[in-house]
């Protein structure tokens, strides 16, 4: 009898995946939140303030396919342990950058940490999808993991904002040191937990496959994940989606921290964006077994466009009072976008991986390569912001969301069902 995600024996593996999801967002959002700091300490422009995120995500382009091969040959446990060690080193380098006063060292640390995030993503997404049995249930389990991801994403910008304080003039890497110490402690604890946990290896190569590979007798498969049109278009969708998810809060964080709103309040609002993602993912996980991934993706993409249209056309002078603070209304619509981006990852991954069978592990590596959009899109948006302004630059994000609607309605259909996947 095939075990499902509800099987007791799989509970520890699922718990580990959830913990790794938390780490991915915490460390990734640390790089995004640091954009406020590097504009002050290192005099970076809006575009250059995104170099930490760019380096973090470019690492996906370098490591995606190699990490997929590591997963196939060494399995989930080895890959996740290696990823945790690399992550610890990467955050450690970022920690040191504030004390050596080097922007280059900071970017290098973000790049190394990105290798870790890529490898962890390659582990947790196919594992949760597999343990959920694919389909709507697989998507549902990924949404629950995404909820843990949102918790980590919520904490990082709020913590950095509080540590920096009310003025961007006080921002420095050293002030954010406690966040990086916490990140390193999480990595160390995760290493111990993973080491002691029994993790199933559904996609690891068999001894026969390994022997054939080492002997040079491995049969060359005429097909690959790239043979599936819906997967190729889905990988492009992930490129745009991760860029959307990261660019929306990162651009707002850098812009509003430099206004009268200030870093502390802006950091709290950006944390609220990630908290909205938590709420959205909890809702998505609750209804994921009943609502199709296609419906989720198309509806949330259209709603996000509506929110961004409000950001683009409502005057910045229009504000609302929350307690003693006056907050621009458009910043509130930026926060609400988190409700939309919350379920997109699981929906796109589920649609892209559907029907891939034995090509799932290799597909995950390619998939992660395209996650580099999380660095490239924010960089391009802020490059545009340096020319036309931060608010008008959100037109780029609207264009990316239009592609996601295209993928949900037309691009996600599997037209290559004749390819054997067993």
Helices and strands as residue ranges (DSSP letters): G 8-10, H 11-41, G 48-50, H 51-100, H 103-131, H 135-164, G 168-170, G 174-176, H 177-196, H 207-214, G 225-227, H 229-257, H 262-287, H 293-313, E 319-322, E 325-328, H 329-341, H 344-353, G 357-359, H 360-369, G 370-372, H 373-388, G 392-394, H 395-406, I 407-411
